[in-house]
């Protein structure tokens, strides 16, 4: 078990006229090494939920466990939780602050009290994971980098903590298609080679469909669905009714089926290509 | 046809933090007709935003000219006219809202143009109706969703009675329904009010609705044409670090396998029609 959430509720501004239930009795479990997608429209509770997973927010009621440890119990040291659960916020490059890339990425490990040697190893590892050249970039000011590079440095700062669980809140927002594909590729590699548990918050159904093993769909502070992408994206009408959508390939397959051409379920361009070819070629051989 | 925006050999050079000189725009010739819906694509750093900021004199060229409705943007005396004709909406809704009540925010522009108060009232109401946010006129903007805030920002521009709206990645920070709200609003303003639209975006499906698409690379315009012309060149778009709509790519892959489909399919509906024809 990696993460377990039990009956988690959170109320903003409790006992005032502004009282608002952001999380409403949320329960789920994520196993070690899973790659999970978290989707839901703005205000559905995604960000509130992920901030509970490393103890940045305290539940109004309910419990959060990371590897059996109740993170809000008095005996759990918060620092050890934040070391295990790395959280990359939206537009993380806004949080860069040091004079050089090295110092920015080293900030977290330094606060863990590691020795200089280990800190350097961590920085090298983290920059390597986000495909930045250590020697080329370490002495540059992070503010002189391009938008995509800044974001990578910011993500490296979290990776340098060597988290077991990595949570990313819309890591590709505002990036161009190439920048987006590069960052997602790096996250995927991290998950595959280092067996890190990943939670990806995204508004892009295409990206979610391509990457994750399991999806949590949130609406109005509740979990409405947890399942495999192929099952979730079958519910296109329900997803649209809560302000979400399905990948274009999935929509294509659905509309073809309505017109009597059943190519099966599709989540990606590759799926659609292969399944359409199969159907068209088998018709030809009839 | 009358020109809304016309540029001639526009160059813009600036110096980075490190003292390196960068040619952000390197000879741009573009002419946008009145009533047109134009999309500008290009990867980060290709010069899109720099170009957009030239369209309403937020930036001036080092050489070359930009005419907004036949007014040279270098003419300082005409600055207010230019900004009134061509309004701009930016990426982050939170950076564009100045007032604590929605209708006061929308009134900010016309107030600065010294429009009389009765007329302001009328314009604010009309602008809020045009973006379908009239019922929120008494709300605090901070309580709205991202899509709603962007529509308020657009209403603030509309209240200035512009002829052209330039939008620099207006949906980058929005969720799918917020994106749809904003794009539907833009399309409506273009089709019903005849407002010229210049949309800068990374979402290829938003550019599909445009009359014309321009692609930028290294400060130059490297492709232009109808969405069908541009997106059917899948390999070239990819080499520029851009995407095409998913169905266009599926179509491209199937064509490579010898399936007889037109190259310029952009929507799910077209693809369904073509595939059903083959079955």
Interface residues (C-beta under 8 A of the other chain):
Chain A: X41 X42 X43 X141 X143 X144 X146 X147 X148 X173 X174 X175 X176 X177 X178 X179 X203 X205 X206 X243 X244 X245 X247 X248 X249 X251 X252 X255 X256 X259 X260 X261 X269 X272 X273 X276 X277 X279 X280 X283
Chain B: X16 X17 X18 X42 X43 X44 X45 X91 X145 X146 X147 X169 X172 X173 X174 X175 X176 X177 X178 X202 X204 X205 X241 X242 X243 X245 X246 X247 X249 X250 X253 X254 X257 X259 X268 X269 X271 X272 X275 X276 X278 X279
